[in-house]
Amino acid sequence: MQNPNDDEIDDPLIESLLDKAMAGYEGVLPQPELAAIRSCLRDDFLFTPQGQRALRRLRADATVDQSGAVRKDGAPVVETTSKKKRA
């Protein structure tokens, strides 16, 4: 299981899912209970293998505009190998 970074904690997908899940409870439960439930659900998405799998399934596939190796930070890898002539 991976630990989420700060960008994932403010993830619009998670917020949208939480809004839909909590919509039926607005006005039924007191605000502190709503906030506690929302926090628990967010933690499930962020910190459990099941929640992380669900988010991966729900996310749109990445758009790939070229093939090749990429560095972990997302910058393209500069190819430094050159073909050698056979003797």
N, C-alpha and C positions, 0 to 999 in steps of 0.2 A: 504494500500500500504506500502510495506517495503522499507526502505532506503537501497541502495546497500552498500556493504562493499568494501574495496580497491581491493580485489580479483576480484569482479565482474566488476569493472571499466576497468580492463585490461583483460577482458574475451575473450578468443580466439574465441568463438562462435560469439560474437558480432562483433569482428574484421573481421571475415570471411564474415558475412552477410553484413557488411558495404563495404568490398572490392567488393563483387558481385554487390551491389546496385550502387556503384559509378563507376564501370568499364566503363560504356558507356559515362561518362562525362569527363574522363581524356583527356586533350588536347582540349576540347570544352570550358570549363569554366576556368577562371583564378584560380590559386592555392588558393588564399584567400577565394574565394567563395566555392571551393570544401571543404576546411577545415571547413567552417561555416556550410555547409549542413551536412557534416559528424558528426560534433559535435551535431547538432540538432537531427539527427537520433539516435546517441548514447544515448542522453538524453531521447529520447522517449522510447528506450528499457529499460533504467535503472530506470526511474522515473514515468512512467505512468502505470496504471493497465493493459492496453491493451498490452503494450510492454513487461511487466513482464510475462503476460499470454502466449504471443507468444514465449518467451524464454523457459518457462517451457515446452511447447508443443514440441519444437524443440530439447531439451536436451535428451540425452540417459537416459533411466531408470537406476537408481542406482542398482548396483549388491549387493544382500543381501546374505551373507554367513551363517548367523545364525539369528534366531528369538529372540525376547526378548526386554526388555526395554533398551533404551539408554539415556544417559545424553544429554543435549543440545549441549555440546561441542564435541559430537561424541564418547566419551569414554564409554565403556560398564558399565552398572549399576551392582554393586555387589549385588546379592540377599542375604539379611540378615534375611529373615523370615524363621523360622523353623516350622515344623509341630509339634503340641503338641499332646500328647497322650490323648485320651478321658478317662475320669474317669469312 
